[in-house]
Amino acid sequence: MVESFDLMLARNEVVGLLGPNGSGKSTILRMIAGYLRPSAGEVRVAGFDVVQEGLEARRRIGYVPEDVPLYTAMRTREFLLFMGRLRGLARPELARAVDEVVERLSLQRVQSTLIGKLSRGFRQRVAIAQALLGRPALLLLDEPTNGLDPRQIIELRETVRLLAGEVAILVSSHVLAEIERVADRAAILLDGRLLDVLSLDGLPPGSLEQVFLQLTAGESLSA
């Protein structure tokens, strides 16, 4: 359950949803993506209500869930073309869109590789690439570094920062260091409640941990 959550993102900004497992991060992302309907309040993307104007809102959203449903028997480019068609892209726009995301995510050398044979890091890049088809205004990333090795985590951080120059990004994580390294602001969640939204600009390394502990002092972390 999520309550008292109020957050606005600007284009070219990365905002991190930070909280322990079960704090409501994935629920919030699913509501924004249109998979869950909020029982109260509203969610708007680029001015469109995700419930009342769902189709228009979803056209402006790229979503990468924690467990990405990739088709492992498809080759990388084949999968991206398939996802582009599902998003309503037609030739020649479709081919151009795929070429663009392949370049942006450095997927050139694995275009003909079966997704099932890709490393976890490359599979995550493919997942982000499909979310960027159609140039969304908002990119949602749910725990994107889960299961990645240290080098892949560093590469993903760099990718997120590069993408932030073109799209608003909302990224969830339960790892303090990940939010501290990629986000401009941190929205701290606990038990479905938004405790605070902090600017990370100029915050000394490691300070987010202390702020998080202060905000959650005396609160239950069992949710």
MOBEL-V91211 format. One record per pair of residues at least 6 apart in sequence whose ideal C-beta (glycine too) atoms are under 8 Angstrom apart, sorted by sequence separation. I is the first residue (numbers start at 0). J is the second residue. D is the distance in whole Angstrom. If there is no record, write none. Layout:
I_J_D + I_J_D
This chain:
8_14_5 + 18_24_6 + 29_35_4 + 30_36_7 + 42_48_7 + 43_49_7 + 100_106_8 + 101_107_6 + 162_168_6 + 172_178_5 + 179_185_7 + 187_193_7 + 188_194_7 + 30_37_5 + 41_48_6 + 42_49_5 + 49_56_4 + 131_138_7 + 144_151_8 + 178_185_5 + 186_193_6 + 187_194_5 + 6_14_7 + 16_24_5 + 42_50_7 + 47_55_4 + 48_56_7 + 49_57_7 + 70_78_6 + 73_81_7 + 88_96_5 + 109_117_6 + 114_122_6 + 117_125_7 + 130_138_6 + 144_152_5 + 147_155_6 + 170_178_7 + 187_195_5 + 199_207_7 + 26_35_7 + 41_50_7 + 47_56_4 + 69_78_7 + 84_93_7 + 101_110_6 + 112_121_8 + 130_139_8 + 159_168_6 + 186_195_8 + 187_196_8 + 83_93_5 + 186_196_5 + 187_197_7 + 197_207_7 + 16_27_6 + 31_42_5 + 45_56_7 + 70_81_7 + 114_125_6 + 127_138_8 + 144_155_6 + 159_170_7 + 170_181_6 + 185_196_7 + 16_28_8 + 30_42_6 + 44_56_5 + 47_59_7 + 109_121_6 + 143_155_6 + 144_156_8 + 170_182_7 + 184_196_6 + 185_197_5 + 31_44_7 + 37_50_7 + 43_56_7 + 80_93_6 + 83_96_6 + 127_140_7 + 184_197_6 + 197_210_6 + 36_50_6 + 42_56_8 + 45_59_5 + 80_94_8 + 83_97_6 + 184_198_5 + 185_199_6 + 44_59_5 + 106_121_7 + 183_198_7 + 184_199_6 + 33_49_5 + 44_60_6 + 127_143_8 + 143_159_8 + 183_199_6 + 32_49_8 + 33_50_8 + 80_97_6 + 182_199_6 + 183_200_7 + 31_49_7 + 79_97_5 + 106_124_6 + 4_23_8 + 30_49_7 + 105_124_7 + 106_125_7 + 140_159_7 + 195_214_6 + 33_53_5 + 104_124_4 + 123_143_6 + 163_183_8 + 179_199_6 + 194_214_5 + 76_97_6 + 79_100_7 + 104_125_7 + 156_177_8 + 160_181_6 + 178_199_8 + 194_215_7 + 1_23_4 + 79_101_7 + 106_128_6 + 159_181_5 + 185_207_6 + 0_23_7 + 4_27_6 + 33_56_7 + 104_127_6 + 179_202_8 + 187_210_8 + 33_57_5 + 104_128_5 + 123_147_7 + 138_162_7 + 156_180_6 + 187_211_6 + 1_26_5 + 32_57_7 + 76_101_7 + 103_128_7 + 152_177_8 + 156_181_5 + 179_204_7 + 189_214_8 + 0_26_8 + 1_27_6 + 75_101_8 + 179_205_8 + 189_215_6 + 33_60_7 + 101_128_7 + 104_131_8 + 119_146_5 + 120_147_6 + 143_170_6 + 187_214_6 + 32_60_6 + 58_86_8 + 100_128_4 + 103_131_7 + 119_147_6 + 120_148_7 + 123_151_7 + 138_166_5 + 140_168_7 + 144_172_7 + 179_207_5 + 187_215_8 + 190_218_7 + 1_30_7 + 31_60_7 + 58_87_8 + 100_129_8 + 119_148_8 + 137_166_7 + 138_167_7 + 139_168_8 + 140_169_7 + 142_171_6 + 143_172_8 + 178_207_7 + 189_218_5 + 190_219_7 + 32_62_4 + 120_150_8 + 136_166_6 + 137_167_5 + 138_168_5 + 139_169_5 + 140_170_4 + 141_171_5 + 142_172_6 + 144_174_7 + 75_106_6 + 100_131_5 + 120_151_4 + 127_158_7 + 131_162_8 + 134_165_8 + 135_166_6 + 136_167_6 + 137_168_8 + 138_169_7 + 139_170_8 + 140_171_7 + 142_173_7 + 189_220_7 + 191_222_7 + 100_132_6 + 119_151_7 + 123_155_6 + 134_166_8 + 137_169_7 + 175_207_5 + 190_222_5 + 118_151_7 + 144_177_6 + 175_208_5 + 189_222_7 + 28_62_7 + 75_109_5 + 76_110_4 + 120_154_6 + 124_158_7 + 75_110_5 + 76_111_7 + 97_132_7 + 120_155_7 + 127_162_8 + 131_166_8 + 4_40_8 + 28_64_8 + 74_110_7 + 75_111_7 + 78_114_6 + 96_132_5 + 175_211_6 + 74_111_5 + 75_112_6 + 96_133_7 + 74_112_6 + 96_134_8 + 25_64_8 + 74_113_6 + 75_114_6 + 25_65_7 + 73_113_7 + 74_114_7 + 72_113_7 + 73_114_6 + 71_113_7 + 72_114_8 + 75_117_7 + 71_114_5 + 72_115_7 + 70_114_6 + 71_115_3 + 88_132_7 + 69_114_5 + 88_133_6 + 79_125_7 + 86_132_5 + 87_133_8 + 78_125_7 + 82_129_4 + 86_133_5 + 79_128_6 + 83_132_5 + 75_125_6 + 79_129_6 + 82_132_6 + 83_133_8 + 78_129_7 + 69_122_6 + 79_132_7 + 104_158_7 + 67_122_7 + 67_123_7 + 69_125_6 + 69_126_6 + 103_161_8 + 67_126_4 + 103_162_7 + 63_123_8 + 63_126_5 + 63_127_6 + 61_127_8 + 63_130_5 + 62_130_6 + 61_130_3 + 61_131_5 + 61_132_8 + 61_133_8 + 61_135_4 + 58_133_7 + 60_135_5 + 63_138_8 + 59_135_5 + 60_136_8 + 61_137_7 + 62_138_8 + 63_139_7 + 65_141_4 + 58_135_8 + 59_136_4 + 60_137_5 + 61_138_5 + 62_139_5 + 63_140_5 + 64_141_5 + 65_142_5 + 59_137_6 + 60_138_8 + 61_139_7 + 63_141_7 + 60_139_7 + 63_143_6 + 65_145_6 + 45_136_5 + 44_136_7 + 45_137_7 + 44_137_5 + 61_166_8 + 31_137_7 + 32_139_6 + 31_139_6 + 28_139_5 + 28_141_5 + 25_141_6 + 24_141_7 + 25_142_8 + 24_142_8 + 10_136_7 + 8_137_7 + 31_169_7 + 28_169_7 + 28_171_6 + 27_171_8 + 13_159_6 + 25_171_7 + 13_160_7 + 24_171_4 + 24_172_8 + 24_173_8 + 13_163_5 + 12_163_7 + 22_173_8 + 11_163_6 + 11_164_6 + 14_167_8 + 16_169_7 + 20_173_6 + 11_165_7 + 13_167_8 + 14_168_7 + 15_169_8 + 16_170_7 + 17_171_8 + 19_173_6 + 11_166_8 + 12_167_6 + 13_168_5 + 14_169_5 + 15_170_5 + 16_171_4 + 17_172_6 + 18_173_7 + 10_166_7 + 11_167_7 + 12_168_7 + 14_170_7 + 15_171_7 + 16_172_7 + 17_173_7 + 10_167_5 + 13_170_6 + 15_172_6 + 9_167_6 + 17_175_7 + 8_167_4 + 8_169_6 + 17_178_5 + 27_188_8 + 15_177_8 + 15_178_3 + 24_188_6 + 23_188_5 + 26_191_8 + 15_181_7 + 22_188_4 + 15_182_4 + 22_189_5 + 23_190_8 + 13_181_6 + 14_182_6 + 17_185_5 + 22_190_7 + 23_191_4 + 13_182_5 + 14_183_7 + 15_184_7 + 17_186_7 + 18_187_6 + 22_191_7 + 23_192_8 + 13_183_5 + 14_184_5 + 15_185_5 + 16_186_5 + 17_187_5 + 18_188_3 + 19_189_7 + 12_183_5 + 13_184_8 + 14_185_8 + 15_186_7 + 17_188_7 + 18_189_6 + 12_184_7 + 14_186_6 + 16_188_6 + 6_186_6 + 14_196_8 + 4_188_8 + 4_191_8 + 6_193_7 + 4_192_8 + 5_193_7 + 2_191_6 + 3_192_5 + 4_193_5 + 1_191_4 + 2_192_6 + 3_193_6 + 6_196_7 + 17_207_8 + 0_191_5 + 1_192_8 + 17_211_7 + 22_222_6 + 19_220_5 + 21_222_4 + 19_222_7
